[in-house]
Every structure is written in C-alpha cells, then in structure tokens.
Amino acid sequence: MTDRTRSRRSRALAALAGLISGAVFLAAAELVALLTAPEASPILAVGSFVIDVVPQPVKEFAIATFGAYDKIVLLAGLAVAVVIASAVAGVLQRIRPPLGVVVLVIAGVLSAAATLTRADAGALAVAPPAAGTLAGSVVLVVLCRRLRAAEQPVAAAETAPVAGAGGADAASAPAATSGIDRRRFFLVAGVAAASAVVVGVTARALSVATSSVDAIRRGLRLPAPRSKVVVPPDADLDIPGLSPLYTPNEDFYRVDTALSVPTIDPADWRLVIDGMVDERIELSFDDLVAMGLDEYSVTLTCVSNVVGGGLVGTAKWLGVPLREVLALARPTGEADMVLSRSIDGYTASTPLSALTDPQRDAILAVAMNGEPLPLEHGFPVRMVVPGLYGYVSATKWVTDLKVTTFAQDEAYWTPRGYSAQAPIKFSSRIDTPRSGKPVQAGGVVIAGVAWAQTVGIERVEVRIDEGEWMPATLSTPVNTDTWVQWFLEWEATAGTHYVAVRAVDRNGEMQIQEAAPIAPNGSTGWHRILITVE
C-alpha cells in the first residue's frame, strides 16, 4: 500500500471516529436533557440562538424562500455543520492530539452559552452540553488510540526488511497484530455508533412523548360560545383557485421564533398580568374560560408577507376579550403598552389602547376553526388582535402581560429593525389565474382576496395591461376584520397580459402603490402578475 493511500484511509477512519464521537456527544446531551433540563437540547438551543442573532435580511430571505419549512432548513443546516465539525475533530485528533478534543470542548462551550441565552434556562441548563462534551471526548480519544494502534504495526511491517523464512515470520507478527487492532477499532466504533443512535433517538422520542400535550388537546372540551359568527350566504364565492373564506388550520401560515413547538398542559398554564396595574392578577386556564367565550372572525397578517404573498389567513377564533382580562388588573393612567410574553421568552409590544378599545375585538383565543388551538398555533392560549401585524400582537403560548410604556420596554423585534408599533397596511392579492400556468382564450375568471382589518374594503379594481381600471365584484363581508373575496370576468385574448389589482378601504383610502420592503413595518405595492393566454 502506498503512503498516499494509507494516509487517505487513515484520515477517512479518523473522520469516521469523529462522526461517531459527535453522535455520542449529541446522544449523551439529549439523555441528560431528558433527565434534567429538556430546554437544554444542544441542537435546539443553538438553533434558537441562531434565530435570535441572524440579521433581519437573512430572516426575511429564509421566510420568503422556505416559508413554513424555514426551521427544518435551519435544523438541516445545523446537522451538516455538526457532521463537518465532527469529521474535522476526528482528523485533528488523529494527526495532532488533543486538538480534536479541543474542538469538542469548544462545541460544548458554545452549546452551553447558547443554552444560557434561552429565557427558560434553569440551573441545570449546562448539564446536557457538559455531559455531551465529556462522553464525546472519551469516545474520540479511545477510537483514535485504537486507530493509531492498528496503523503502527502496518507501517512497521511494510518498512521491515525480509530475509528468508525468519524475515517472513517477523513481518507476519505485526500484520496479525494490525488485523486484531483494526477489528477492535471497528468493534468499538460500531458499539459507540449503535449506542449513540439508540440513546439519542430514544431520549428525543421520550422527551417529545413526555412533554406532548396533543392527547390532552384532542380531549379538551370547551364550553359553547355565548355568541357565534354569522356568515352571510355570499361571503364565500367558491371559485376554483380562490382562497377559501376560512383558512384550514393545516394551511394557516406559521411564522414564529420557536424552533421546537412549546407544549403546555392547560392544567399547568397560568397568565400573569402585572406591571403598571393596581392589582397583580394570575389566571388559570379554567379561570379564563369561565369568563365566557365568544366567537370572532379575524384575518391575521404577518409583517413578513410580501405583496401578493401567502402569509395571511382567516379563521374563526374562540376567546375572551382582552379588555375584560386587563380590566381585572386595572392598568394605571400612565401606561400605553402591553408587553406580552410567550413561554419561550418571545415578546411583543401592543398599544394598550388597541387592547382596551371596545370597538376592536382583541382577544385571548383558545380555539381556532372549531377546535382547540393547534400546538403550533399557540395552544392553549394565544393573542389575536385585529388590525395589527402579528409581530406586535399575536403572541402564541402567552403566559405574561406586562402593562408598561413604549419608553420603558421594547419587544423582541424592535431592536432587530422593526417598528415598535405596526398597524396592518391594507392590501389585495390575485389568487387565480397564476403566473406560469397558461389559460385558454375566452372567458377567464380573475379572483383574489383583499383585507383592511378594522376598516373594511369598499371596492377592488383590476387592470389588464395598461387599460382602464375595472371594478371587481366583492363577496358579502363577514365583518371589517375579515378579508373579502373578489372576482372579475375577463374575455381573454391570446398572448401575454399583465394583470394588476388594487383596493380602496371604507375610509376612501387607496391602497399604496409605491413598493416598500417588509422592514420596518410591512410591505406595500400593487400586486401584478403576468398571465399567458393560449
């Protein structure tokens, strides 16, 4: 065997040793996290830290490019980084010990630091990364020693002189020793790898199983609402390709900072209302529900929604008015903001006036489209505030309402390039036809949705190419907080055509034409698409 071939094989086996040590690191950390601090899983802690620190343009790119799969892409990226770092650690440990162990120690320190940045980090938060570092380092040292022992006899055998029968016997002894040590290396590697897989997968599965409340959610029975939404007969136009009036829960957009969906048993949930109030209040889930539930129809919009984008949806929500909940604590006259906090530490700044306005249906929601809130949409309790972008109002898994001022406190997104206050900019969208899907010449229905929460849509206009603006037919509105559907019948001619849409709200304001980016408080512009007619 040539030196180059032997060197390549040695590094490949060293990289394998590193990968196995990295797997042991993660498996041991997951096991200790299960026993001591579930929130301290290294991958989840580091992933959450990355979400917090990446620049705003990167966040927007991820949301626009990957949508609801952005967190899966992040986890996949972290997995690739772990694989590369582990392989490098193995090679370094083989050629220049203890540099490989140093790499694992650095990884452990970074994991521990990321874990300590989490809002729910406890006293034992550093135990999982510490245990992972220790276990991974031990396995790496043992495997590299086995590998070195397996290679040294080979080198001795290939360089030793061979002289007659005695020389052949002398060369065969190192070769036999090499075979034994190589088998020992693969035996230890196999046992370590199998143990890592079994322990890691089992620990993660048990962690999910022990913390899951989905079964409780499915069995939860909420009292009937005191009032229900009345949907007019012509509120849903039922046009192929048009967004339904109410977005199914499984299709409702999800944008949040939670890498792992929080799971809260309603029996353990508590809401604290404090800050600039006359009386600190603490409510249980039963206390909240006992205040009486009503049904509300509200369209939510994410600030990350680009013109014509899909980060907007409508649902029927069951909940309690926030003004009634806040009234229990009696906010003081100086307060102008409520800083809501999620169980995972996320915060949102909402004008106190928007939550106490008797004309605005700001609620603490417990159900969505006829069932308890899905876990990923905030179970057991979330905020829903019409007319405000979600990042300043729609806190999921909410556990704390601090009555304060904008001058005194700021929320999660404010120092990251977004406005502290963000009323929704009303907009319209073309759903059908779609760009890239040719239609046949003749009668074509152009349809879409438009929204102007708390104000309502007065009319929608459509333009073909550079022609005149034509009024579209609107669906019957459910209320001012719910989007309306619209359509226009068009006699399409062969060729390519630009189709644009704009809306006018009930205050007589025209939808903003000038294009604006998402940051700092929402995009603007008229949705315009290119349609091919065959």
C-alpha positions as CSV (number, residue, x, y, z in Angstrom):
1,M,0.0,0.0,0.0
2,T,1.4,3.4,-1.0
3,D,1.9,6.1,1.6
4,R,-0.8,8.3,-0.1
5,T,-3.4,5.5,0.0
6,R,-2.5,4.7,3.7
7,S,-2.8,8.4,4.6
8,R,-6.2,8.7,2.9
9,R,-7.5,5.6,4.6
10,S,-6.2,6.8,7.9
11,R,-7.9,10.2,7.6
12,A,-11.2,8.6,6.4
13,L,-11.2,6.3,9.5
14,A,-10.3,9.3,11.7
15,A,-13.2,11.3,10.2
16,L,-15.5,8.3,10.9
17,A,-14.2,8.3,14.5
18,G,-15.1,12.0,14.7
19,L,-18.6,11.5,13.3
20,I,-19.3,8.7,15.9
21,S,-17.9,10.9,18.7
22,G,-20.2,13.8,17.6
23,A,-23.2,11.4,17.6
24,V,-22.2,10.3,21.1
25,F,-22.0,14.0,22.1
26,L,-25.5,14.7,20.9
27,A,-26.9,11.4,22.3
28,A,-25.5,11.9,25.8
29,A,-26.6,15.6,25.8
30,E,-30.2,14.5,24.8
31,L,-30.3,11.9,27.5
32,V,-29.1,14.3,30.2
33,A,-31.5,17.0,28.9
34,L,-34.4,14.5,29.2
35,L,-33.5,13.8,32.8
36,T,-32.5,17.4,34.0
37,A,-33.4,20.2,31.6
38,P,-35.5,19.5,28.5
39,E,-35.0,23.0,27.2
40,A,-31.2,22.5,27.0
41,S,-31.0,20.2,24.0
42,P,-27.8,21.5,22.2
43,I,-29.2,21.4,18.7
44,L,-32.4,23.2,19.7
45,A,-30.6,25.7,21.9
46,V,-28.1,26.6,19.2
47,G,-30.8,26.7,16.6
48,S,-32.9,29.1,18.7
49,F,-29.8,31.2,19.3
50,V,-29.1,31.4,15.6
51,I,-32.7,32.6,15.0
52,D,-32.2,35.4,17.6
53,V,-28.9,36.7,16.2
54,V,-29.1,36.4,12.4
55,P,-29.5,39.7,10.6
56,Q,-33.0,40.8,9.6
57,P,-32.4,40.5,5.8
58,V,-31.4,36.8,6.4
59,K,-34.6,36.2,8.4
60,E,-36.7,37.7,5.6
61,F,-34.9,35.7,2.9
62,A,-35.5,32.4,4.9
63,I,-39.2,33.2,5.4
64,A,-39.7,34.2,1.8
65,T,-37.7,31.3,0.4
66,F,-38.6,28.4,2.6
67,G,-41.9,29.6,4.2
68,A,-43.1,27.2,6.9
69,Y,-40.1,25.0,6.3
70,D,-37.6,27.6,7.4
71,K,-37.0,25.8,10.7
72,I,-36.5,22.5,9.0
73,V,-33.9,24.0,6.7
74,L,-32.2,25.6,9.8
75,L,-32.0,22.2,11.5
76,A,-30.7,20.6,8.4
77,G,-28.0,23.2,8.1
78,L,-27.0,22.7,11.7
79,A,-26.9,19.0,11.1
80,V,-24.5,19.5,8.2
81,A,-22.3,21.8,10.4
82,V,-22.2,19.1,13.1
83,V,-21.2,16.5,10.6
84,I,-18.4,18.6,9.2
85,A,-17.1,19.7,12.6
86,S,-17.2,16.2,13.9
87,A,-15.2,14.8,10.9
88,V,-12.6,17.6,11.4
89,A,-12.3,16.9,15.1
90,G,-11.6,13.2,14.3
91,V,-8.9,14.0,11.8
92,L,-7.3,16.6,14.1
93,Q,-7.3,14.1,17.0
94,R,-5.6,11.5,14.8
95,I,-2.8,13.7,13.4
96,R,-2.3,16.2,16.3
97,P,-3.9,15.2,19.6
98,P,-5.6,16.7,21.6
99,L,-6.9,19.2,19.0
100,G,-9.9,17.0,18.3
101,V,-10.9,17.0,21.9
102,V,-10.4,20.8,21.9
103,V,-12.9,21.1,19.0
104,L,-15.5,19.1,21.0
105,V,-14.9,21.2,24.1
106,I,-15.4,24.4,22.1
107,A,-18.6,22.9,20.7
108,G,-19.7,22.1,24.3
109,V,-18.9,25.7,25.5
110,L,-20.8,27.2,22.6
111,S,-23.8,24.9,23.2
112,A,-23.8,25.8,26.9
113,A,-23.6,29.5,26.1
114,A,-26.5,29.2,23.6
115,T,-28.5,27.3,26.2
116,L,-28.0,30.0,28.8
117,T,-29.4,32.7,26.5
118,R,-32.8,31.0,26.5
119,A,-35.4,32.6,28.6
120,D,-36.4,29.3,30.3
121,A,-32.8,28.2,31.1
122,G,-32.6,26.7,34.6
123,A,-29.8,25.9,37.0
124,L,-29.0,22.6,35.2
125,A,-29.1,24.1,31.7
126,V,-25.3,23.5,31.2
127,A,-25.5,19.8,32.3
128,P,-26.5,18.4,28.9
129,P,-23.7,20.1,26.8
130,A,-21.2,19.3,29.6
131,A,-22.2,15.6,29.6
132,G,-22.1,15.5,25.8
133,T,-18.7,17.0,25.7
134,L,-17.3,14.5,28.2
135,A,-18.9,11.5,26.5
136,G,-17.9,12.6,23.0
137,S,-14.3,13.3,24.1
138,V,-13.8,10.0,25.8
139,V,-15.1,8.1,22.7
140,L,-12.9,10.2,20.4
141,V,-9.8,9.5,22.4
142,V,-10.5,5.8,22.6
143,L,-11.2,5.4,18.9
144,C,-8.2,7.4,17.8
145,R,-5.9,5.4,20.1
146,R,-7.4,2.2,18.6
147,L,-6.9,3.6,15.1
148,R,-3.3,4.5,15.9
149,A,-2.5,1.1,17.3
150,A,-4.0,-0.5,14.2
151,E,-1.8,1.6,11.9
152,Q,1.5,1.4,13.6
153,P,2.1,-2.3,13.1
154,V,1.2,-1.9,9.4
155,A,3.8,0.7,9.0
156,A,6.4,-1.4,10.8
157,A,5.6,-4.5,8.7
158,E,5.8,-2.6,5.4
159,T,9.2,-1.0,6.3
160,A,10.9,-4.0,8.0
161,P,13.5,-6.0,5.9
162,V,12.5,-9.5,4.9
163,A,15.3,-12.1,5.0
164,G,14.4,-15.7,4.4
165,A,11.9,-17.6,6.5
166,G,12.8,-15.7,9.6
167,G,12.1,-12.4,8.0
168,A,8.7,-13.6,6.8
169,D,7.8,-14.7,10.3
170,A,8.9,-11.4,11.7
171,A,6.7,-9.5,9.2
172,S,3.7,-11.6,9.8
173,A,3.5,-10.8,13.6
174,P,2.9,-7.0,13.1
175,A,0.4,-7.8,10.3
176,A,-1.6,-10.1,12.6
177,T,-1.5,-7.5,15.4
178,S,-2.7,-4.9,12.9
179,G,-5.7,-7.1,11.9
180,I,-6.6,-7.5,15.6
181,D,-6.4,-3.8,16.4
182,R,-8.3,-2.8,13.3
183,R,-11.1,-5.2,14.3
184,R,-11.0,-3.7,17.8
185,F,-11.3,-0.2,16.3
186,F,-14.4,-1.2,14.2
187,L,-15.9,-3.1,17.2
188,V,-15.6,-0.1,19.5
189,A,-16.8,2.3,16.7
190,G,-19.8,0.0,16.0
191,V,-20.8,-0.2,19.6
192,A,-20.4,3.6,20.1
193,A,-22.3,4.4,17.0
194,A,-25.2,2.0,17.8
195,S,-25.3,3.2,21.4
196,A,-25.5,6.8,20.1
197,V,-28.3,6.1,17.8
198,V,-30.3,4.1,20.3
199,V,-29.7,6.5,23.2
200,G,-30.2,9.7,21.1
201,V,-33.3,8.6,19.3
202,T,-34.9,7.1,22.4
203,A,-34.1,10.2,24.5
204,R,-35.5,12.6,21.9
205,A,-38.6,10.4,21.4
206,L,-39.2,10.2,25.2
207,S,-38.6,13.9,25.5
208,V,-41.3,14.6,22.9
209,A,-43.6,11.9,24.4
210,T,-43.3,13.1,28.0
211,S,-43.8,16.8,27.1
212,S,-46.5,16.3,24.4
213,V,-49.9,17.5,25.3
214,D,-51.5,16.8,22.0
215,A,-53.6,14.0,23.5
216,I,-54.8,16.4,26.2
217,R,-55.6,19.0,23.4
218,R,-57.6,16.4,21.5
219,G,-59.6,15.5,24.6
220,L,-60.2,19.1,25.7
221,R,-63.9,20.1,25.7
222,L,-64.6,23.8,25.6
223,P,-67.9,25.3,26.6
224,A,-70.2,26.5,23.8
225,P,-69.6,30.2,22.9
226,R,-72.1,32.8,24.1
227,S,-72.2,34.2,20.6
228,K,-71.2,32.9,17.2
229,V,-70.1,34.5,13.9
230,V,-72.9,34.9,11.4
231,V,-71.5,34.2,7.9
232,P,-73.6,35.7,5.1
233,P,-74.7,33.3,2.2
234,D,-72.5,35.1,-0.4
235,A,-69.4,35.5,1.8
236,D,-67.6,32.6,0.2
237,L,-67.6,32.7,-3.6
238,D,-66.3,29.1,-4.1
239,I,-64.3,29.9,-7.2
240,P,-61.7,27.3,-8.2
241,G,-58.2,28.5,-7.3
242,L,-59.5,31.2,-4.9
243,S,-58.5,31.1,-1.2
244,P,-61.4,29.8,0.9
245,L,-63.1,32.3,3.2
246,Y,-61.7,30.5,6.2
247,T,-58.2,29.0,6.0
248,P,-57.9,25.4,7.2
249,N,-55.7,25.1,10.3
250,E,-53.3,22.9,8.5
251,D,-52.8,25.5,5.8
252,F,-52.7,28.5,8.1
253,Y,-49.3,30.3,7.9
254,R,-46.9,29.9,10.7
255,V,-44.1,32.4,11.4
256,D,-42.5,32.4,14.9
257,T,-39.2,32.1,16.6
258,A,-39.9,28.7,18.3
259,L,-37.5,26.1,16.8
260,S,-39.3,23.5,18.9
261,V,-43.1,24.0,19.5
262,P,-43.7,24.7,23.2
263,T,-46.1,22.2,24.8
264,I,-48.2,23.4,27.8
265,D,-50.7,21.4,29.7
266,P,-53.8,23.7,30.2
267,A,-53.9,22.5,33.8
268,D,-50.4,24.0,34.4
269,W,-50.9,27.2,32.3
270,R,-51.0,30.5,34.1
271,L,-51.4,34.0,32.9
272,V,-49.8,36.8,34.9
273,I,-50.9,40.4,34.5
274,D,-48.6,42.8,36.2
275,G,-46.6,46.0,35.7
276,M,-48.4,49.3,35.8
277,V,-51.6,48.0,37.4
278,D,-53.5,48.5,40.6
279,E,-53.6,44.8,41.2
280,R,-51.4,41.9,40.0
281,I,-53.6,39.2,38.6
282,E,-52.9,35.5,37.9
283,L,-55.4,33.4,35.9
284,S,-55.6,29.7,35.3
285,F,-57.0,28.2,32.1
286,D,-60.2,27.4,33.9
287,D,-60.4,31.0,35.2
288,L,-60.1,32.4,31.7
289,V,-62.6,30.1,30.1
290,A,-65.1,30.8,33.0
291,M,-65.1,34.4,31.9
292,G,-67.2,33.4,28.9
293,L,-66.2,32.6,25.3
294,D,-67.3,34.3,22.2
295,E,-66.6,33.5,18.5
296,Y,-64.7,36.0,16.3
297,S,-63.9,36.1,12.6
298,V,-60.4,37.7,12.2
299,T,-57.9,37.8,9.4
300,L,-54.2,37.7,10.6
301,T,-51.3,39.1,8.6
302,C,-47.6,38.6,9.1
303,V,-45.3,41.6,8.6
304,S,-43.1,39.3,6.5
305,N,-45.8,39.0,3.9
306,V,-44.6,40.4,0.6
307,V,-47.1,41.9,-1.9
308,G,-49.1,39.0,-3.2
309,G,-47.7,36.7,-0.6
310,G,-49.3,33.9,1.4
311,L,-48.5,34.9,5.0
312,V,-52.1,35.9,5.6
313,G,-55.1,33.8,6.7
314,T,-58.5,33.9,8.2
315,A,-60.0,31.8,11.0
316,K,-62.9,31.7,13.4
317,W,-61.4,32.2,16.9
318,L,-63.0,31.4,20.2
319,G,-61.8,33.6,23.1
320,V,-62.2,36.2,25.8
321,P,-61.9,39.9,25.2
322,L,-58.5,41.2,26.3
323,R,-60.1,44.4,27.6
324,E,-62.1,42.3,30.1
325,V,-59.0,40.5,31.3
326,L,-56.9,43.7,31.6
327,A,-59.8,45.3,33.5
328,L,-59.3,42.8,36.3
329,A,-55.8,44.3,37.0
330,R,-56.9,48.0,36.4
331,P,-54.0,49.5,34.3
332,T,-52.8,52.9,35.5
333,G,-53.2,56.1,33.5
334,E,-49.5,56.4,32.6
335,A,-49.4,53.1,30.8
336,D,-49.6,52.9,26.9
337,M,-48.3,49.5,26.0
338,V,-48.7,45.8,27.0
339,L,-45.6,43.7,26.7
340,S,-46.9,40.1,26.1
341,R,-44.5,37.3,26.7
342,S,-44.5,33.7,25.4
343,I,-43.4,30.8,27.5
344,D,-40.3,30.6,25.3
345,G,-39.3,34.2,26.0
346,Y,-40.6,35.8,22.9
347,T,-42.2,39.3,23.5
348,A,-44.5,41.6,21.6
349,S,-45.4,45.3,22.2
350,T,-49.0,46.1,21.7
351,P,-50.6,49.5,22.3
352,L,-52.8,49.4,25.4
353,S,-55.4,51.4,23.6
354,A,-55.8,48.6,20.9
355,L,-56.4,46.0,23.6
356,T,-58.9,48.1,25.6
357,D,-60.8,49.6,22.7
358,P,-64.4,48.4,22.9
359,Q,-64.7,48.7,19.1
360,R,-61.8,46.3,18.5
361,D,-62.2,42.5,19.1
362,A,-58.7,41.9,20.7
363,I,-58.9,38.5,22.4
364,L,-57.1,35.8,24.2
365,A,-58.0,32.9,21.9
366,V,-58.3,29.3,23.0
367,A,-59.8,27.7,19.8
368,M,-59.4,28.0,16.1
369,N,-61.9,27.0,13.4
370,G,-63.9,24.9,15.8
371,E,-61.2,23.1,17.7
372,P,-58.7,23.9,20.5
373,L,-55.7,25.8,19.2
374,P,-53.3,23.6,17.3
375,L,-50.0,23.2,19.2
376,E,-48.1,25.2,16.6
377,H,-50.6,28.0,16.7
378,G,-50.3,28.7,20.4
379,F,-52.1,26.0,22.4
380,P,-53.5,26.5,25.0
381,V,-53.8,30.4,24.7
382,R,-52.7,33.0,22.3
383,M,-53.4,36.6,21.4
384,V,-55.4,37.7,18.4
385,V,-55.6,41.4,17.7
386,P,-57.3,42.7,14.5
387,G,-55.6,45.4,12.5
388,L,-52.0,44.9,13.9
389,Y,-49.3,42.8,12.4
390,G,-48.6,39.6,14.2
391,Y,-45.2,40.5,15.5
392,V,-46.7,43.2,17.7
393,S,-49.8,41.5,18.8
394,A,-50.3,37.8,18.0
395,T,-48.2,36.2,20.8
396,K,-48.6,32.5,20.9
397,W,-48.2,30.4,24.1
398,V,-48.8,33.6,26.0
399,T,-48.1,33.5,29.8
400,D,-47.5,37.1,30.8
401,L,-49.0,40.5,30.1
402,K,-46.9,43.4,31.5
403,V,-48.6,46.7,31.4
404,T,-45.9,49.3,30.7
405,T,-44.9,52.0,28.3
406,F,-43.1,52.1,25.0
407,A,-40.5,54.4,26.5
408,Q,-39.7,51.9,29.2
409,D,-39.8,48.5,27.4
410,E,-39.2,47.1,24.0
411,A,-40.2,43.8,22.4
412,Y,-38.2,41.1,20.6
413,W,-38.3,42.5,17.1
414,T,-37.9,46.2,17.9
415,P,-34.0,46.1,18.3
416,R,-33.9,43.9,15.2
417,G,-35.0,46.6,12.7
418,Y,-38.8,46.7,13.1
419,S,-41.2,49.4,14.3
420,A,-42.5,49.1,17.9
421,Q,-46.0,49.8,16.6
422,A,-47.3,48.3,13.3
423,P,-50.8,48.7,12.1
424,I,-51.6,46.5,9.1
425,K,-51.3,48.1,5.7
426,F,-54.4,47.1,3.8
427,S,-53.8,45.1,0.6
428,S,-55.2,42.9,-2.2
429,R,-54.0,39.8,-3.9
430,I,-54.7,37.9,-7.1
431,D,-55.2,34.1,-6.4
432,T,-56.2,32.9,-9.9
433,P,-55.1,32.6,-12.6
434,R,-51.5,32.1,-11.5
435,S,-48.3,33.2,-13.3
436,G,-46.7,30.3,-15.1
437,K,-50.0,28.4,-15.6
438,P,-51.4,29.3,-19.1
439,V,-55.1,29.7,-19.6
440,Q,-57.2,29.3,-22.7
441,A,-58.5,32.2,-24.7
442,G,-62.1,33.1,-23.9
443,G,-63.9,33.6,-20.6
444,V,-61.5,33.7,-17.7
445,V,-62.3,34.5,-14.1
446,I,-59.7,36.6,-12.3
447,A,-60.2,36.3,-8.5
448,G,-58.5,37.0,-5.2
449,V,-58.8,38.5,-1.7
450,A,-58.4,41.9,-0.1
451,W,-58.2,42.9,3.5
452,A,-58.3,46.1,5.6
453,Q,-58.8,44.9,9.2
454,T,-60.9,47.2,11.5
455,V,-61.8,49.4,8.5
456,G,-63.1,47.1,5.7
457,I,-62.8,47.0,2.0
458,E,-65.0,49.4,-0.1
459,R,-64.1,48.2,-3.6
460,V,-61.4,46.3,-5.6
461,E,-60.3,47.3,-9.1
462,V,-58.5,45.2,-11.7
463,R,-56.5,46.4,-14.7
464,I,-55.4,44.4,-17.8
465,D,-52.1,45.6,-19.2
466,E,-52.4,49.4,-19.5
467,G,-56.2,49.5,-19.9
468,E,-58.7,51.2,-17.6
469,W,-59.3,50.1,-14.1
470,M,-62.4,47.9,-13.8
471,P,-64.5,47.3,-10.7
472,A,-64.5,43.7,-9.4
473,T,-67.4,42.0,-7.7
474,L,-67.0,41.6,-4.0
475,S,-68.2,38.8,-1.7
476,T,-70.6,39.9,1.1
477,P,-68.3,40.9,4.0
478,V,-68.5,38.9,7.3
479,N,-67.2,42.0,9.2
480,T,-64.5,44.6,8.8
481,D,-61.9,42.3,10.4
482,T,-62.3,39.6,7.8
483,W,-60.9,39.6,4.3
484,V,-63.3,39.7,1.3
485,Q,-63.1,37.7,-1.9
486,W,-63.4,39.4,-5.3
487,F,-63.7,38.3,-8.9
488,L,-63.7,39.8,-12.4
489,E,-64.9,38.0,-15.6
490,W,-62.4,38.7,-18.4
491,E,-62.6,37.8,-22.1
492,A,-59.0,36.8,-22.5
493,T,-57.2,37.1,-25.9
494,A,-54.2,35.1,-27.0
495,G,-50.8,36.4,-25.9
496,T,-49.3,37.6,-22.6
497,H,-51.0,40.1,-20.4
498,Y,-50.2,41.9,-17.2
499,V,-53.0,41.8,-14.6
500,A,-52.9,44.2,-11.6
501,V,-55.2,44.7,-8.6
502,R,-55.7,47.5,-6.1
503,A,-58.2,48.1,-3.3
504,V,-59.9,51.0,-1.6
505,D,-60.9,50.9,2.0
506,R,-64.1,52.2,3.6
507,N,-62.3,55.4,4.6
508,G,-61.9,56.1,0.9
509,E,-58.1,55.5,1.1
510,M,-56.4,53.9,-1.9
511,Q,-54.0,51.0,-1.4
512,I,-50.5,52.3,-1.5
513,Q,-48.9,51.9,-5.0
514,E,-45.3,52.7,-4.1
515,A,-43.3,49.5,-3.5
516,A,-41.8,49.3,0.0
517,P,-39.9,46.5,1.7
518,I,-41.0,44.3,4.6
519,A,-38.9,46.1,7.2
520,P,-39.6,48.1,9.3
521,N,-43.4,47.9,9.3
522,G,-44.7,46.0,6.3
523,S,-44.5,45.9,2.5
524,T,-46.6,48.0,0.1
525,G,-47.4,48.0,-3.6
526,W,-50.0,46.7,-6.1
527,H,-50.0,43.0,-6.9
528,R,-49.2,42.5,-10.6
529,I,-48.8,39.2,-12.4
530,L,-48.1,38.0,-16.0
531,I,-50.6,35.7,-17.5
532,T,-50.2,33.7,-20.7
533,V,-53.3,33.1,-22.7
534,E,-53.1,30.3,-25.3
